[in-house]
Amino acid sequence: MDGAAQATDTPISALSAADLFRRELSPSLDAARRKTLGQFMTPEAVARLLASRFREMPSEVRLLDAGAGMGALTAAFVAEAVTRPEPPRSITVTCFEVDEAMALILAQTLANCADECAAHGIKFQHEVVQDDYILRSAEPLLSAAARFNCAILNPPYGKIRSNSGWRAALRSQGIETVNLYTAFVALALQQLEPGGQLVAITPRSFCNGSYYEPFRRLLLGASSLEALHVFESRRTAFKEDEVLQENLVFHVRRGGTQNGVLLSTDLSDAREVPFGEIVRPGDAHAFIRLPTGGATAADLIQSLPCNLADLGLTVSTGRVVDFRAKEHLRRDPGPDTVPLIYPGHFDGGEIRWPREAFKKHNALADCPETANLMVPGGTYVLTKRFTAKEERRRVVASVYRGERAGFENHLNYFHERGAGLPEVLADGLARYLNSEAVDTYFRIFSGHTQVNATDLRNLHYPTRAQLEALARAEDVEAAIAGF
Ligand SMILES: C[S@@+](CC[C@H](N)C(=O)[O-])C[C@H]1O[C@@H](n2cnc3c(N)ncnc32)[C@H](O)[C@@H]1O
């Protein structure tokens, strides 16, 4: 027998076969449907990582895989189970998958799983529920709960509108949440028996922000957090699908006792950290902090004494929405215009204005219709709301000094009761916002590249005097560390 024939004769694992389906079929899936249903399949290595997180395996596994796609996670669970020193006696899996085309491939993966289990003397039973997991979960039979002792999830991701059937179904189960992925996790948690384990890969956006606070409370209230794995380098988890969202794998146990949390990243080994470092005792918003490489910087920023109100400052979003003010936009300044400032005018912490051959507009007509779009002359700190992924920093600040102006809507600006800031304070504030320490803090707390006015309001700041000292400091990072 030659080498090639031998290779085709060797049975491949259910997981490798599922990964082949993923690589072969994902590119040919209908792009719009793929996006709506969040059909981004888990690559083999990541699926293995999830399955390896289950501490012990019950001897009779009752597994839930909701949004099962092509079945990679169930296959990874089986691959893990068969290599455990004490493998389970039986695995009964329930897979929910709404998409018919996916469900067909899933059936094949499950057949492969059955073969693999049979080869290891494990009884395998499966059920595919080709239906909407959220709506189905609100039906009396399923909502009776506590059916599973293990759950493995890579749920779809997408907003849930407040008037949708999903929202009503979730509400009937006592769940208030705004995204499909948190809905899937919340439901799966309810369907676990006490002591049951759930491992999921999700975006990390739920860790902070007020929208996700009810979800965080539900998660932390109903279960104990056993392990967290953070993908620090963007793109690692789903690089073939170009999903930029930063991902997180978490392992929770329903109703367990909260001990230390095993924390690992794709760049560092696992270590146990006290739970209090992840969720600060008494934190009013129950933020989930991910103290990876930047723990010290985050601590530093969090220990700073002021919020914006203490500084007497406010941050607002630029008022000129250019497509709404089209007739008032001017390419170049003239006698009857004021400067119009875009992110494109940022230049190393200062504003370069006007810009020649600028793709946007340099000026705004000075007329009664535009009066309320302008700020009085003065010094303002501006930050970009959106940063390009290749930009080195999340928060990018520049100082505007000059006459009355319009700030475009892709910017946020710091002001003092609608007017400008003292020069030295503005310089110090811009240097603070552009610091490495603030950048690290944002990376830990925020999974996206947007920097909203709310994010800037929630940031901690040094005192006014300290900010003024920063304007003159030789080493900004050292100065912040000394505050
Ligand atoms: C992010 S993919 C993950 C697939 C698979 N678990 C994996 O890890 O490879 C999410 C899957 O959920 C399915 N899905 C989306 N909305 C659903 C819903 N409401 N109910 C059930 N399945 C859904 C999608 O079709 C897709 O296959």
The ligand as an SDF file (V2000), in Angstrom:
LIG
                    3D

 27 29  0  0  0  0  0  0  0  0999 V2000
  -20.8490   31.4420   15.8440 C   0  0  0  0  0  0  0  0  0  0  0  0
  -21.5910   30.0730   15.0240 S   0  0  0  0  0  0  0  0  0  0  0  0
  -20.8150   28.7780   15.8820 C   0  0  0  0  0  0  0  0  0  0  0  0
  -21.0690   27.4250   15.3590 C   0  0  0  0  0  0  0  0  0  0  0  0
  -20.4500   26.3040   16.1490 C   0  0  0  0  0  0  0  0  0  0  0  0
  -20.9380   26.2820   17.5250 N   0  0  0  0  0  0  0  0  0  0  0  0
  -18.9470   26.4160   16.1660 C   0  0  0  0  0  0  0  0  0  0  0  0
  -18.4170   26.7190   17.2180 O   0  0  0  0  0  0  0  0  0  0  0  0
  -18.3170   26.1780   15.1480 O   0  0  0  0  0  0  0  0  0  0  0  0
  -23.2530   30.1820   15.6060 C   0  0  0  0  0  0  0  0  0  0  0  0
  -24.2440   29.2170   15.0120 C   0  0  0  0  0  0  0  0  0  0  0  0
  -25.5230   29.4800   15.5940 O   0  0  0  0  0  0  0  0  0  0  0  0
  -26.5360   29.3590   14.6110 C   0  0  0  0  0  0  0  0  0  0  0  0
  -27.6580   30.2110   15.0460 N   0  0  0  0  0  0  0  0  0  0  0  0
  -27.8010   31.5460   14.8750 C   0  0  0  0  0  0  0  0  0  0  0  0
  -28.9260   31.9810   15.4650 N   0  0  0  0  0  0  0  0  0  0  0  0
  -29.5150   30.8990   16.0330 C   0  0  0  0  0  0  0  0  0  0  0  0
  -30.6940   30.6940   16.7910 C   0  0  0  0  0  0  0  0  0  0  0  0
  -31.4950   31.7300   17.1030 N   0  0  0  0  0  0  0  0  0  0  0  0
  -30.9770   29.4480   17.2230 N   0  0  0  0  0  0  0  0  0  0  0  0
  -30.1580   28.3940   16.9300 C   0  0  0  0  0  0  0  0  0  0  0  0
  -29.0430   28.5290   16.2060 N   0  0  0  0  0  0  0  0  0  0  0  0
  -28.7020   29.7560   15.7670 C   0  0  0  0  0  0  0  0  0  0  0  0
  -25.8750   29.8190   13.3220 C   0  0  0  0  0  0  0  0  0  0  0  0
  -26.5230   29.2790   12.1890 O   0  0  0  0  0  0  0  0  0  0  0  0
  -24.4430   29.2920   13.5100 C   0  0  0  0  0  0  0  0  0  0  0  0
  -24.2890   28.0410   12.9490 O   0  0  0  0  0  0  0  0  0  0  0  0
  1  2  1  0
  2  3  1  0
  2 10  1  0
  3  4  1  0
  4  5  1  0
  5  6  1  0
  5  7  1  0
  7  8  2  0
  7  9  1  0
 10 11  1  0
 11 12  1  0
 11 26  1  0
 12 13  1  0
 13 14  1  0
 13 24  1  0
 14 15  1  0
 14 23  1  0
 15 16  2  0
 16 17  1  0
 17 18  1  0
 17 23  2  0
 18 19  1  0
 18 20  2  0
 20 21  1  0
 21 22  2  0
 22 23  1  0
 24 25  1  0
 24 26  1  0
 26 27  1  0
M  CHG  2   2   1   9  -1
M  END
$$$$
